[in-house]
Amino acid sequence: DAGITQSPRHKVTETGTPVTLRCHQTENHRYMYWYRQDPGHGLRLIHYSYGVKDTDKGEVSDGYSVSRSKTEDFLLTLESATSSQTSVYFCAISRGPGTNTEAFFGQGTRLTVV
Amino acid sequence: QQPVQSPQAVILREGEDAVINCSSSKALYSVHWYRQKHGEAPVFLMILLKGGEQKGHEKISASFNEKKQQSSLYLTASQLSYSGTYFCGGVDFGNEKLTFGTGTRLTIIP
């Protein structure tokens, strides 16, 4: 199994509070992604990173920010959590889309905003 | 814009065949297929890189029509273990985003 760990695995937080989710990899892969999964919407890309301090927005980036200060860590921050951000969040890593290799997913973080 | 998958859900008896379709409004560099079991993370099945090139995995194969930006996943003689939600993923030309479709839930019954 690819070395990718998400923390926490479950979190309940109150509306308006900031929340940070962490994705940690031991594979030295260049690309890291954050997705959210909701019924009927599949996996939607929030942000992704193609290197240290190199990030870009995905389809549903409003209300989220990311940071990547080290190759192994990619942090997703909900600046002020809202109930619409209740979801399952997946981190994924890959060597890069251009290398024709697969993405590996973490086990997911279930976030509930009350 | 997410790739669009069809059907959204399908129920099959063990041994029957299934086809899942994926289409993109953008030109894709490659197409990925993943399967997700309930409560688990998605797991890679295959990548298709060139128009028309098929890459198979046991009784699962796929195709990619570059002209139409459409990919299809073929599951032959389905087994109970094939149950799950299937996602196609696409990498756009011009950027490095890996975006996924809305998923197809496949249920195999004995």
Interface residues (C-beta under 8 A of the other chain):
Chain A: Y31 Y33 Y35 G40 H41 G42 L43 R44 L45 Y48 Y50 D56 G58 E59 F90 A92 S94 G96 P97 G98 N100 T101 E102 A103 F104 F105 G106 Q107 G108
Chain B: Q1 Q2 Q5 Y29 S30 H32 Y34 E40 A41 P42 V43 F44 I47 L49 F87 G89 V91 N95 E96 K97 L98 T99 F100 G101 T102 G103
